[in-house]
């Protein structure tokens, strides 16, 4: 092995080592973010994630069920739906002001000149009668209020419709990302197997004097690059699945329906 080969090997090692501080910085930021999400100060989550663990398993395929019924479980969709329903009810309240209102009022009391007379039935008094109200002279204001409530209902409907569209967009993007990242992860798995074989073959040929050490370094560099990409892809698959659950409202029970498979077939 020449000095040139040694220097190239050292370059590969130091280049790989240089990525470690950046990874540690990102890890510390993720832990602090987790602590903040738990409502605690930075460092609170460190003991909880100190032990190294593998990535959680993801299902090869998931059942999506009926998209619209699933999306209705999203908080933003439910809120927009309730806002529309409430505004629709306000139109009825405003329209009711056009019509007369009849109420029946009543009162009961006791009229006595002494304490002894308080228990006498003849001293009891009653007052009962209907009360009739009608905003006949405020018809213009009432109709204006109805128009205002109708306009607000139209606005609430458009907001509801826009919320549905954005929810569908988010769900579709999450499904696409989940499927395609699984395809990418499978390709990287195959690439890693080939890179492993190439590295072993390069070392064997180098020991036999068939190739120089530069070919070994290139094979090792490719192996490490593919391995790093595969690890990143595995994390992305898990994150994409979380985003998919979030886009579909979360907390739902899968039902038979269209499926998203590992190969994107369903």
BAKOLKOL-880484 format. One record per residue: residue number from 1; residue in one letter; chain; z, y, x of N, C-alpha, C, CB in turn. Coordinates in steps of 0.2 Angstrom, whole numbers. Glycine has a CB too. Layout:
% BAKOLKOL-880484
NUM:A:A:Z:Y:X:Z:Y:X:Z:Y:X:Z:Y:X
...
//
This chain:
% BAKOLKOL-880484
1:X:A:0:-6:4:0:0:0:0:6:4:6:0:-5
2:X:A:-4:11:3:-5:17:7:0:22:5:-12:19:7
3:X:A:0:28:9:5:33:7:2:36:0:5:38:12
4:X:A:-5:36:0:-8:39:-6:-6:35:-12:-16:39:-5
5:X:A:-6:29:-12:-4:25:-18:4:26:-19:-4:17:-16
6:X:A:8:27:-14:15:29:-15:16:35:-19:19:29:-9
7:X:A:12:40:-17:12:47:-20:10:47:-27:8:52:-16
8:X:A:5:43:-28:2:42:-35:7:39:-40:-5:39:-35
9:X:A:11:34:-37:16:30:-41:22:35:-42:18:24:-37
10:X:A:23:39:-37:29:44:-38:27:49:-43:31:47:-31
11:X:A:21:51:-43:18:56:-48:19:54:-55:11:58:-47
12:X:A:17:47:-56:18:44:-63:25:44:-65:15:37:-63
13:X:A:29:42:-60:37:41:-62:40:48:-64:40:38:-56
14:X:A:38:53:-60:41:60:-61:38:63:-67:40:64:-55
15:X:A:32:62:-69:29:64:-75:32:61:-81:21:63:-75
16:X:A:34:55:-80:37:52:-86:44:54:-87:37:44:-85
17:X:A:48:55:-81:55:58:-81:55:65:-84:58:57:-74
18:X:A:50:69:-83:50:76:-85:50:76:-92:44:79:-82
19:X:A:48:71:-96:48:71:-103:55:70:-106:43:66:-106
20:X:A:60:67:-102:66:66:-105:70:72:-107:70:62:-99
21:X:A:71:77:-103:75:83:-105:72:86:-112:74:89:-100
22:X:A:65:86:-113:63:88:-120:65:83:-125:55:88:-119
23:X:A:65:77:-124:67:72:-129:74:73:-131:66:65:-127
24:X:A:78:74:-125:86:75:-127:87:82:-131:89:76:-120
25:X:A:83:87:-129:84:93:-133:82:92:-140:79:99:-130
26:X:A:77:88:-142:75:87:-149:80:83:-152:68:84:-149
27:X:A:83:78:-148:88:74:-151:94:78:-153:90:68:-146
28:X:A:96:82:-149:102:86:-150:101:91:-156:104:91:-144
29:X:A:95:94:-157:93:98:-162:93:94:-169:86:101:-161
30:X:A:91:88:-169:91:83:-174:98:82:-177:87:77:-173
31:X:A:103:80:-172:110:79:-173:113:85:-176:113:77:-167
32:X:A:112:91:-174:115:97:-176:112:98:-183:113:103:-172
33:X:A:106:97:-184:103:98:-191:106:93:-196:95:97:-191
34:X:A:107:87:-194:111:82:-198:118:85:-200:111:75:-195
35:X:A:121:87:-195:128:90:-196:128:96:-201:131:92:-190
36:X:A:123:100:-201:122:106:-205:121:103:-212:117:111:-203
37:X:A:116:98:-213:115:96:-220:121:93:-223:109:91:-219
38:X:A:126:90:-219:132:87:-221:137:93:-223:135:82:-217
39:X:A:135:99:-221:140:104:-222:145:105:-217:143:104:-229
40:X:A:144:103:-211:149:103:-206:146:106:-200:151:95:-204
41:X:A:151:107:-195:149:111:-189:145:106:-184:155:114:-185
42:X:A:141:109:-180:137:105:-175:141:101:-171:133:110:-170
43:X:A:139:95:-170:143:89:-167:146:85:-171:148:93:-162
44:X:A:147:86:-178:150:82:-182:147:75:-183:151:85:-189
45:X:A:140:75:-183:137:69:-184:136:65:-178:130:70:-187
46:X:A:137:68:-172:136:64:-166:139:57:-166:139:68:-160
47:X:A:146:56:-167:149:50:-167:145:45:-172:156:50:-169
48:X:A:143:47:-177:140:43:-183:133:40:-180:139:47:-189
49:X:A:130:44:-176:123:41:-173:123:40:-166:118:46:-175
50:X:A:129:39:-163:130:37:-156:127:31:-154:137:38:-154
51:X:A:129:26:-158:126:19:-157:119:18:-158:130:13:-161
52:X:A:115:16:-153:108:15:-154:106:10:-159:104:13:-147
53:X:A:102:12:-164:99:8:-169:92:8:-170:103:10:-176
54:X:A:89:3:-172:82:3:-173:80:6:-179:79:-5:-174
55:X:A:74:7:-180:71:11:-186:72:6:-192:64:13:-185
56:X:A:73:9:-198:74:5:-204:67:2:-206:76:9:-210
57:X:A:68:-4:-209:62:-8:-211:59:-4:-217:63:-15:-212
58:X:A:52:-4:-217:49:-1:-223:45:-6:-226:44:5:-220
59:X:A:44:-6:-233:40:-11:-236:33:-11:-235:41:-10:-244
60:X:A:30:-17:-235:23:-18:-233:19:-14:-239:21:-25:-232
61:X:A:22:-15:-245:18:-12:-250:24:-9:-255:13:-17:-254
62:X:A:22:-4:-259:27:-1:-264:23:0:-270:30:5:-261
63:X:A:27:-1:-276:24:0:-283:25:7:-285:27:-5:-288
64:X:A:20:10:-287:21:17:-289:22:18:-296:14:21:-287
65:X:A:20:14:-300:21:15:-307:16:20:-310:28:17:-309
66:X:A:18:23:-316:14:28:-319:16:34:-316:16:28:-327
67:X:A:11:37:-313:12:44:-309:15:49:-313:5:46:-307
68:X:A:13:51:-319:16:56:-323:23:55:-325:11:58:-329
69:X:A:24:49:-327:31:47:-329:36:48:-323:32:41:-332
70:X:A:33:46:-317:37:46:-311:38:53:-309:34:42:-305
71:X:A:33:57:-309:33:64:-307:38:68:-311:27:67:-307
72:X:A:39:66:-318:44:70:-322:51:69:-320:43:67:-329
73:X:A:52:65:-315:59:64:-312:61:69:-307:60:57:-310
74:X:A:55:73:-305:56:78:-300:60:84:-303:50:80:-297
75:X:A:65:86:-299:69:92:-302:65:98:-303:75:94:-297
76:X:A:60:100:-299:56:106:-301:52:105:-307:52:107:-295
77:X:A:49:99:-308:45:97:-314:50:98:-320:42:91:-314
78:X:A:56:95:-320:60:95:-326:63:102:-327:66:90:-324
79:X:A:64:106:-322:66:112:-323:60:116:-327:68:116:-317
80:X:A:54:116:-324:49:119:-327:48:117:-335:42:118:-323
81:X:A:48:111:-336:48:108:-343:53:111:-347:48:100:-343
82:X:A:59:111:-345:65:114:-349:64:121:-350:71:113:-346
83:X:A:61:125:-345:60:132:-346:55:133:-351:58:135:-339
84:X:A:49:129:-352:44:130:-357:47:128:-364:38:125:-355
85:X:A:51:123:-364:54:121:-370:59:127:-373:58:115:-370
86:X:A:63:130:-368:67:135:-370:63:141:-373:72:137:-365
87:X:A:58:143:-369:54:149:-371:51:147:-378:49:150:-366
88:X:A:48:141:-379:45:140:-386:50:141:-391:43:132:-386
89:X:A:57:139:-390:62:139:-395:63:147:-396:68:136:-393
90:X:A:62:151:-391:64:158:-392:58:161:-397:64:162:-386
91:X:A:52:158:-397:47:161:-402:49:160:-409:40:158:-400
92:X:A:52:154:-410:55:152:-417:60:157:-419:57:145:-417
93:X:A:65:159:-414:70:163:-416:68:170:-417:75:164:-410
94:X:A:63:172:-413:60:179:-415:56:179:-421:55:181:-409
95:X:A:53:174:-423:49:174:-429:53:174:-435:44:167:-429
96:X:A:59:171:-434:64:170:-440:66:177:-442:70:166:-438
97:X:A:66:182:-438:68:189:-439:64:192:-444:69:193:-433
98:X:A:58:189:-446:53:192:-451:55:191:-458:46:189:-450
99:X:A:60:186:-459:61:183:-465:69:186:-467:61:176:-466
100:X:A:70:187:-473:77:189:-476:82:183:-474:77:190:-483
101:X:A:88:185:-473:93:181:-472:99:181:-477:97:182:-465
102:X:A:101:176:-480:106:176:-485:112:172:-483:103:172:-492
103:X:A:118:175:-483:124:172:-481:129:173:-486:126:176:-474
104:X:A:134:168:-486:139:168:-491:146:169:-488:139:161:-495
105:X:A:149:175:-490:155:177:-487:161:176:-491:155:184:-485
106:X:A:166:174:-489:172:173:-493:179:174:-489:172:166:-495
107:X:A:184:176:-493:190:178:-490:196:176:-495:191:185:-488
108:X:A:201:174:-492:207:172:-497:213:175:-494:208:164:-497
109:X:A:218:178:-498:224:181:-496:229:181:-501:222:189:-495
110:X:A:235:184:-500:241:184:-504:243:191:-505:247:179:-501
111:X:A:245:193:-511:247:199:-513:253:199:-517:242:203:-517
112:X:A:259:200:-514:266:200:-517:270:206:-515:269:193:-515
113:X:A:275:208:-519:279:213:-518:286:211:-515:281:217:-524
114:X:A:287:204:-514:293:202:-511:291:195:-508:298:201:-517
115:X:A:296:193:-503:295:187:-500:295:181:-504:300:186:-494
116:X:A:298:182:-510:299:176:-514:292:175:-518:304:177:-519
117:X:A:288:180:-518:282:179:-522:276:177:-517:280:186:-524
118:X:A:277:176:-511:272:173:-507:270:166:-508:274:173:-499
119:X:A:275:162:-511:273:155:-513:270:154:-520:279:151:-512
120:X:A:270:160:-524:267:159:-530:260:159:-531:270:165:-535
121:X:A:257:155:-534:250:154:-535:246:160:-538:248:147:-539
122:X:A:250:163:-542:247:169:-546:246:175:-541:251:171:-552
123:X:A:249:175:-536:249:181:-531:243:180:-526:255:182:-528
124:X:A:240:174:-526:234:173:-521:228:176:-524:233:165:-521
125:X:A:224:179:-519:218:183:-521:212:180:-517:219:190:-519
126:X:A:206:180:-520:200:177:-518:195:183:-518:198:171:-521
127:X:A:191:183:-513:185:187:-513:179:183:-510:186:194:-508
128:X:A:174:183:-514:168:179:-512:162:182:-514:169:171:-514
129:X:A:156:181:-510:150:184:-513:145:183:-508:151:191:-515
130:X:A:138:184:-510:133:183:-505:132:190:-501:126:181:-509
131:X:A:128:189:-495:126:195:-491:119:194:-489:131:195:-485
132:X:A:115:199:-491:108:198:-490:106:204:-485:104:199:-497
133:X:A:102:201:-480:100:206:-475:92:205:-474:104:205:-468
134:X:A:89:210:-472:81:209:-471:79:215:-467:77:209:-478
135:X:A:76:214:-461:74:219:-457:67:222:-459:74:217:-449
136:X:A:67:224:-465:60:225:-468:57:232:-464:60:226:-475
137:X:A:62:236:-462:59:242:-459:59:242:-451:64:248:-461
138:X:A:60:236:-449:60:235:-442:54:229:-440:66:232:-439
139:X:A:50:229:-445:44:224:-444:40:225:-438:40:224:-450
140:X:A:39:231:-436:35:232:-430:38:230:-424:33:240:-430
141:X:A:45:231:-424:48:229:-418:49:222:-417:55:232:-418
142:X:A:50:218:-423:50:211:-423:44:208:-421:52:209:-431
143:X:A:38:211:-424:32:208:-422:30:209:-414:26:211:-426
144:X:A:32:215:-412:32:216:-405:36:211:-400:34:223:-403
145:X:A:42:209:-403:46:204:-399:43:197:-400:53:204:-403
146:X:A:39:196:-405:36:189:-406:30:189:-401:33:188:-413
147:X:A:26:194:-400:21:195:-395:24:194:-388:17:201:-396
148:X:A:29:197:-387:32:197:-380:34:189:-379:38:201:-379
149:X:A:37:186:-384:40:179:-383:34:175:-382:44:177:-388
150:X:A:28:176:-386:22:172:-385:19:172:-378:17:174:-390
151:X:A:19:179:-375:17:180:-369:21:176:-363:16:187:-367
152:X:A:28:176:-364:32:173:-360:31:165:-360:39:175:-361
153:X:A:30:163:-366:28:156:-367:22:154:-363:28:154:-374
154:X:A:17:158:-363:11:157:-360:12:157:-352:5:162:-362
155:X:A:16:161:-350:18:162:-343:22:155:-341:22:168:-341
156:X:A:27:153:-345:30:147:-344:26:141:-344:36:146:-349
157:X:A:21:141:-348:16:135:-348:12:135:-342:12:136:-354
158:X:A:10:141:-340:6:141:-333:10:139:-327:3:148:-332
159:X:A:16:141:-327:21:139:-322:22:132:-322:28:143:-323
160:X:A:23:129:-328:24:122:-329:18:118:-326:25:120:-336
161:X:A:12:120:-328:6:117:-326:5:117:-319:0:120:-330
162:X:A:6:123:-316:6:124:-308:11:119:-305:7:131:-306
163:X:A:17:119:-308:22:114:-305:19:107:-305:28:115:-308
164:X:A:16:105:-310:13:98:-310:8:97:-305:10:97:-318
165:X:A:3:102:-305:-2:102:-300:1:101:-293:-7:108:-300
166:X:A:5:105:-291:8:105:-284:12:98:-283:13:111:-283
167:X:A:15:96:-288:19:89:-287:14:84:-286:23:88:-294
168:X:A:8:84:-290:3:79:-289:0:79:-282:-3:80:-294
169:X:A:-1:86:-280:-4:87:-273:1:84:-268:-5:94:-272
170:X:A:7:85:-268:12:83:-263:12:75:-264:19:86:-265
171:X:A:12:72:-270:13:65:-270:6:62:-267:13:63:-277
172:X:A:1:64:-269:-6:62:-266:-6:62:-258:-12:65:-269
173:X:A:-4:68:-256:-3:69:-248:1:64:-245:-2:76:-247
174:X:A:7:63:-248:12:58:-246:9:51:-246:19:59:-250
175:X:A:6:49:-251:3:42:-251:-2:41:-246:0:41:-258
176:X:A:-6:46:-245:-12:46:-240:-9:45:-233:-16:52:-241
177:X:A:-4:50:-232:-1:50:-225:3:43:-224:4:55:-225
178:X:A:6:40:-229:9:34:-228:5:28:-226:14:32:-234
179:X:A:-1:28:-230:-6:23:-229:-9:23:-222:-11:23:-235
180:X:A:-12:29:-221:-15:30:-215:-11:29:-208:-19:37:-215
181:X:A:-5:31:-209:0:30:-203:1:23:-202:6:34:-204
182:X:A:1:19:-207:2:12:-206:-4:9:-203:4:8:-213
183:X:A:-10:11:-205:-16:9:-202:-16:11:-194:-22:12:-205
184:X:A:-14:17:-193:-13:19:-186:-8:15:-182:-11:27:-185
185:X:A:-3:13:-185:2:9:-181:0:3:-180:9:9:-186
186:X:A:-4:0:-184:-7:-7:-183:-12:-7:-177:-10:-10:-189
187:X:A:-16:-2:-177:-21:-1:-172:-17:0:-165:-25:5:-173
188:X:A:-12:4:-165:-8:5:-159:-4:-2:-157:-3:10:-160
189:X:A:-2:-6:-162:1:-12:-160:-5:-17:-156:3:-16:-166
190:X:A:-11:-17:-159:-16:-20:-156:-18:-17:-149:-22:-20:-160
191:X:A:-18:-11:-148:-19:-7:-142:-14:-9:-137:-20:0:-143
192:X:A:-7:-9:-139:-2:-11:-134:-3:-18:-132:5:-10:-138
193:X:A:-5:-23:-136:-6:-29:-134:-11:-30:-128:-7:-34:-139
194:X:A:-16:-26:-129:-22:-26:-124:-20:-22:-118:-28:-22:-127
195:X:A:-16:-17:-119:-14:-13:-113:-9:-18:-109:-10:-7:-115
196:X:A:-5:-22:-112:0:-26:-108:-4:-31:-104:4:-30:-113
197:X:A:-9:-34:-108:-13:-39:-104:-17:-36:-98:-18:-42:-109
198:X:A:-19:-29:-99:-23:-26:-94:-18:-24:-88:-26:-19:-97
199:X:A:-12:-23:-89:-7:-21:-84:-6:-27:-80:-1:-18:-87
200:X:A:-5:-33:-84:-3:-39:-80:-9:-41:-76:-1:-45:-85
201:X:A:-15:-41:-79:-21:-43:-75:-22:-38:-69:-27:-42:-80
202:X:A:-21:-32:-70:-22:-27:-64:-17:-29:-58:-21:-20:-66
203:X:A:-11:-30:-60:-6:-32:-55:-8:-39:-51:1:-33:-58
204:X:A:-10:-43:-55:-12:-50:-52:-18:-49:-48:-14:-55:-58
205:X:A:-23:-45:-50:-29:-44:-45:-27:-39:-39:-35:-40:-49
206:X:A:-22:-35:-40:-20:-31:-34:-17:-35:-29:-15:-25:-36
207:X:A:-13:-40:-31:-9:-45:-27:-14:-49:-23:-4:-49:-30
208:X:A:-20:-50:-27:-25:-55:-24:-30:-51:-19:-29:-58:-29
209:X:A:-29:-44:-19:-33:-40:-15:-40:-38:-18:-34:-43:-8
210:X:A:-41:-40:-24:-47:-38:-27:-48:-31:-29:-48:-43:-34
211:X:A:-43:-27:-31:-43:-20:-33:-38:-16:-29:-42:-20:-41
212:X:A:-38:-10:-29:-33:-6:-26:-28:-4:-31:-37:1:-23
213:X:A:-23:-1:-28:-17:1:-32:-18:6:-37:-11:3:-28
214:X:A:-24:10:-36:-25:15:-41:-27:12:-48:-31:19:-39
215:X:A:-30:7:-48:-32:3:-54:-25:1:-58:-36:-3:-53
216:X:A:-20:-1:-54:-14:-3:-57:-10:3:-60:-9:-6:-51
217:X:A:-10:9:-56:-7:15:-59:-11:17:-66:-8:20:-54
218:X:A:-17:16:-66:-21:18:-72:-19:14:-78:-28:18:-71
219:X:A:-18:7:-76:-17:3:-82:-10:4:-84:-17:-5:-79
220:X:A:-5:5:-79:2:7:-81:3:13:-85:7:7:-75
221:X:A:-1:18:-83:-1:25:-87:-4:24:-94:-6:30:-83
222:X:A:-9:20:-95:-12:18:-101:-7:15:-106:-18:14:-101
223:X:A:-3:10:-102:2:6:-106:7:10:-109:5:0:-101
224:X:A:10:14:-104:16:19:-106:13:24:-112:18:23:-100
225:X:A:7:26:-111:5:31:-116:4:28:-123:-2:34:-114
226:X:A:2:22:-123:1:18:-129:8:16:-132:-4:12:-129
227:X:A:12:14:-128:19:12:-130:22:18:-133:23:10:-125
228:X:A:22:24:-130:25:30:-133:22:32:-140:24:36:-128
229:X:A:15:32:-140:12:33:-146:14:28:-152:4:33:-145
230:X:A:15:22:-150:17:17:-155:24:19:-158:17:10:-152
231:X:A:29:21:-153:35:22:-155:35:29:-160:40:24:-149
232:X:A:31:33:-158:30:39:-162:28:38:-169:26:45:-159
233:X:A:23:33:-169:20:31:-176:25:27:-180:14:27:-174
234:X:A:29:23:-177:34:19:-181:39:24:-184:38:15:-177
235:X:A:41:30:-181:45:35:-184:41:39:-189:47:39:-178
236:X:A:35:40:-188:31:44:-193:30:40:-200:24:45:-190
237:X:A:30:33:-199:29:29:-205:35:29:-209:28:21:-203
238:X:A:41:29:-206:47:30:-210:48:37:-213:53:28:-205
239:X:A:46:42:-209:47:49:-212:42:50:-217:45:54:-206
240:X:A:36:47:-217:31:47:-222:34:44:-229:24:44:-220
241:X:A:37:38:-228:40:35:-234:45:39:-237:43:28:-232
242:X:A:49:42:-233:54:46:-236:51:52:-240:59:49:-230
243:X:A:46:55:-237:42:61:-240:39:58:-247:37:64:-235
244:X:A:37:52:-247:34:49:-253:39:48:-258:30:42:-251
245:X:A:45:46:-256:50:45:-261:52:52:-264:56:41:-258
246:X:A:53:57:-259:54:63:-261:49:66:-266:55:68:-255
247:X:A:43:65:-265:37:68:-269:37:65:-276:30:67:-265
248:X:A:40:59:-276:40:55:-283:46:56:-286:38:48:-282
249:X:A:50:60:-284:57:62:-287:63:58:-285:56:60:-294
250:X:A:62:53:-281:67:49:-278:72:46:-284:71:53:-274
251:X:A:75:40:-282:80:37:-287:76:33:-292:84:42:-290
252:X:A:70:32:-291:66:28:-297:66:21:-295:59:31:-298
253:X:A:65:17:-301:65:10:-300:57:8:-300:69:6:-305
254:X:A:55:4:-295:48:2:-295:46:-2:-301:46:-1:-289
255:X:A:41:-1:-304:38:-5:-310:31:-8:-308:38:-1:-316
256:X:A:29:-13:-311:22:-16:-309:17:-10:-310:20:-22:-313
257:X:A:13:-9:-305:7:-4:-306:3:-4:-299:10:3:-307
258:X:A:-1:1:-298:-5:1:-292:0:1:-286:-9:8:-292
259:X:A:-3:-3:-281:1:-4:-275:-2:-1:-269:2:-11:-274
260:X:A:2:1:-264:-1:4:-258:1:-1:-253:3:11:-256
261:X:A:-4:-4:-250:-3:-10:-245:-3:-7:-238:-8:-15:-246
262:X:A:-1:-12:-233:-1:-10:-226:-8:-8:-224:2:-16:-222
263:X:A:-13:-11:-227:-20:-10:-225:-23:-5:-229:-24:-16:-225
264:X:A:-19:-2:-234:-22:3:-238:-26:1:-244:-27:8:-234
265:X:A:-25:-6:-245:-28:-9:-251:-23:-10:-257:-32:-16:-249
266:X:A:-25:-9:-263:-21:-9:-268:-24:-10:-275:-16:-4:-269
//
